[in-house]
Amino acid sequence: MVTRKYTPEEALNEIRLRMIYDSSKTLNENMSSVSAVSATNNPNYYKTRIEQLMQYPDNTLFNVNFGNPTVNTEQAATTIYKAISGLGTSTQPLSYVINNAFKTLADSISIIKNYQSSEREDETLWDALNGEWFDNGSMEKLVSKVGGQLKTWCESDVKHKKNAICQVLTDDELKYGKY
């Protein structure tokens, strides 16, 4: 008998498949269920969703009501724009806005959505921060913070879990979209 050697990830998925296998489904359907379970356990799931929202702020997911913002989102967006425009990055105002203006998910989503405007050359917040080299990790810090807010929001209420942004996607669906 030949014994196959598994990587740790393959072994984990094999165990998951055996735990949730449904004989009324095909093997492919069962495999997609395993992928869905692993997506919820993926620590980067919510961060990836936030990156998508930052890259495509005209996304229909912005129509979701996350609550009312508690900060002046236009002022926060303008401060970010001024901190990164021109040569160099003013890290102090940028850090201040990330630490203080992105208080709640409603604040964060509103700033991301409102950042893209004609006053800021229709640049997205993703493009603005992603283009900065010496910003002390502002992009990663922001994505992690807002990703955590989204995770908390999705897990806080049963009706939030039904929302499209909280729906489980496999790694391939996250990369290439749901077909």
C-alpha positions in Angstrom: 0.0 0.0 0.0 1.3 3.4 -0.9 0.9 6.1 1.7 0.6 9.6 0.5 2.3 12.4 2.4 0.2 15.4 3.0 1.2 19.0 3.7 -0.4 20.3 7.0 -3.0 22.3 5.0 -3.9 19.2 2.9 -4.2 17.1 6.0 -6.5 19.7 7.7 -8.7 19.9 4.6 -8.9 16.0 4.4 -10.0 16.0 8.1 -12.6 18.7 7.4 -13.9 16.8 4.4 -14.4 13.6 6.4 -16.1 15.6 9.3 -18.7 17.3 7.1 -19.1 14.8 4.2 -22.7 14.6 3.1 -23.4 11.4 1.1 -26.3 13.1 -0.6 -23.9 15.5 -2.3 -21.2 14.9 -4.9 -17.5 15.0 -4.0 -17.1 18.4 -5.7 -20.0 19.8 -3.7 -18.5 18.4 -0.5 -15.1 19.9 -1.4 -16.6 23.3 -1.9 -18.2 23.0 1.6 -14.7 22.3 3.0 -13.4 25.4 1.1 -16.2 27.5 2.6 -15.3 26.3 6.1 -11.6 27.0 5.6 -12.5 30.6 4.3 -14.2 31.4 7.6 -11.1 30.2 9.4 -8.9 32.3 7.1 -7.5 35.2 9.2 -7.1 37.3 6.0 -10.7 36.9 4.9 -12.0 40.2 6.2 -8.8 42.0 5.4 -9.2 40.9 1.8 -12.8 42.1 1.7 -11.7 45.5 3.0 -8.9 45.7 0.3 -11.6 45.0 -2.3 -13.8 47.8 -1.0 -10.8 50.2 -1.0 -9.9 49.2 -4.5 -13.4 49.5 -5.9 -15.3 52.1 -3.9 -18.2 52.1 -6.3 -19.0 48.5 -5.2 -22.7 47.8 -4.4 -21.7 46.6 -1.0 -21.4 50.3 0.0 -25.2 50.4 -0.1 -25.2 48.4 3.2 -26.2 50.5 6.2 -23.3 50.2 8.6 -24.7 52.9 10.8 -24.1 56.7 11.0 -20.5 58.0 10.9 -19.4 59.7 14.2 -16.6 61.7 12.6 -16.3 64.3 9.8 -15.4 61.9 7.0 -14.8 64.6 4.4 -12.2 66.3 6.7 -10.6 62.9 7.4 -10.3 62.2 3.7 -8.9 65.6 3.0 -6.3 65.2 5.7 -5.2 61.9 4.3 -5.0 63.4 0.8 -2.9 66.4 2.0 -0.6 64.1 4.0 0.3 62.0 1.0 0.2 64.5 -1.8 3.4 66.0 -3.1 6.9 64.8 -2.4 7.2 62.7 0.7 4.5 61.7 3.2 3.5 63.6 6.4 3.3 60.5 8.6 2.0 62.3 11.7 -1.3 63.6 10.3 -1.8 60.3 8.4 -1.3 58.2 11.6 -3.5 60.6 13.5 -6.4 60.1 11.1 -6.0 56.3 11.0 -5.9 56.1 14.8 -8.7 58.6 15.5 -11.1 58.9 12.5 -11.5 55.2 11.7 -13.3 54.6 15.0 -16.3 52.5 13.9 -17.1 50.5 10.8 -19.5 53.2 9.7 -16.7 55.8 10.0 -14.3 53.6 8.1 -16.6 52.7 5.2 -17.8 56.3 4.8 -14.2 57.6 4.6 -13.2 54.9 2.1 -16.3 55.7 0.0 -16.0 59.4 0.2 -12.2 59.6 -0.5 -12.7 59.2 -4.2 -13.8 62.6 -5.5 -12.9 65.1 -8.1 -11.0 67.2 -5.5 -8.7 64.3 -5.0 -8.3 63.5 -8.7 -10.8 60.6 -8.5 -8.1 58.5 -6.8 -9.2 55.7 -4.5 -7.9 55.5 -1.0 -6.3 52.2 -2.0 -4.4 53.9 -4.8 -3.4 56.8 -2.6 -2.0 54.7 0.3 -0.7 51.8 -1.8 1.5 54.2 -3.7 3.3 55.5 -0.6 6.6 53.8 0.2 7.5 55.6 3.4 4.3 55.8 5.3 5.3 53.6 8.3 2.9 50.7 7.2 -0.2 52.9 7.2 -1.9 50.7 4.5 -1.4 47.4 6.5 -2.4 49.1 9.7 -5.6 50.6 8.2 -6.6 47.3 6.4 -6.1 45.3 9.6 -8.1 47.8 11.7 -11.0 48.0 9.4 -10.9 44.3 8.7 -11.3 43.7 12.4 -14.2 46.1 12.6 -15.9 44.3 9.7 -15.4 40.9 11.4 -16.8 42.2 14.7 -19.8 43.7 12.8 -20.5 40.5 10.9 -20.3 38.4 14.0 -22.3 40.8 16.2 -25.8 40.1 14.8 -27.6 37.3 13.0 -29.0 39.7 10.3 -25.5 41.0 9.7 -24.3 37.5 9.0 -26.8 37.2 6.1 -25.4 40.3 4.5 -23.4 39.7 1.2 -20.2 41.1 2.7 -20.3 38.6 5.5 -21.1 35.6 3.3 -18.4 33.0 3.3 -16.3 32.9 0.1 -13.6 30.4 -0.8 -10.1 31.6 -1.5 -10.7 31.4 -5.3 -14.0 33.4 -5.0 -12.1 36.0 -3.1 -9.4 36.2 -5.8 -11.5 35.9 -8.9 -15.0 36.8 -7.8 -18.1 34.6 -7.3 -19.4 33.1 -10.6 
